[in-house]
Amino acid sequence: MSYRHEIDADRCKGCGLCVKFCPKNVLEISDKVNSKGYFPAYQARPEDCIFCAICCTMCPDVAITISETAEAAESKE
């Protein structure tokens, strides 16, 4: 299966919970400010992501989503 990991940078407040709890150290805090003045999280090493969804669970701002890609959904049919 193929998944996509996405962080809504404008929703993220840069609290770092996702970074702290990521078991593969995929995430880091950006040095660029988002539209609200926060330093959001980003995928520094996306190739290491195992799509465990711990980051999604820990995010208090619901800024992180993991979803199936279209080709993965089509292959199920």
N, C-alpha and C positions, 0 to 999 in steps of 0.2 A: 504494500500500500504506500501511497505517496501523500505526504502531508505538507502543509504550508504553515509556517510560524510567522506571526505578524504582530508588531508592536505599534500602537497608535501613539506616535511621539507627542502629539499635541494633548493627549489625554494623560500621559505619564507625568508624574510629579517627581520622579527620580528618587523615590524613597529607598531603593536598593534591595528590597525584600526578594525580588526575583533573582537578582545577582547573587545574593547570599545563599539562597536555597537551591540554585541550579546545580545538579549533581555532576554535570560535565563542564562547568565553568564557561558556558557559551556566551553569557551576557555580561556586559559592562555598562558603566554609566558614561554617557557621551560628554565630550568637552564642548559641545555646541548647545546653545540655549534654544528651547522650543518657543512657540508663540506666546506662552504664558510665563516665560521667564525661568523655567525649570530646566535642569539637565536630565534629559530622559535616558532610559535604558536603551540599548541597541544590541543586536546580535554581532558580537565581535568574531565569533567562530561558528557560523551557521552550519558548517559541515559536521560539527561534533554533536549537534542537537539530536536527541533520541525521542523527541516529542512526548515526553513523559507528562507534560501539562502541570508540573509543580509550579512553574512560573505563573501560569494562569490562575491557579488556586491561590497563590500568595498575593497576587496583585490586588491591593485595596481599591484601585481605580478602574478595574476591569479594562485595562489598556492592552492586554495581551490575549491573542486568540490563536488557537491551533485548529486548523480545519483540513478536511480531506480535499485534495485537488480534484479537478473535474475528471481527469483521466483515471484516478483511483475509483471514483464513484461509478464511472461508466464500465469499468472492468468487473464490477460486482454484478451487473445486470446480465 
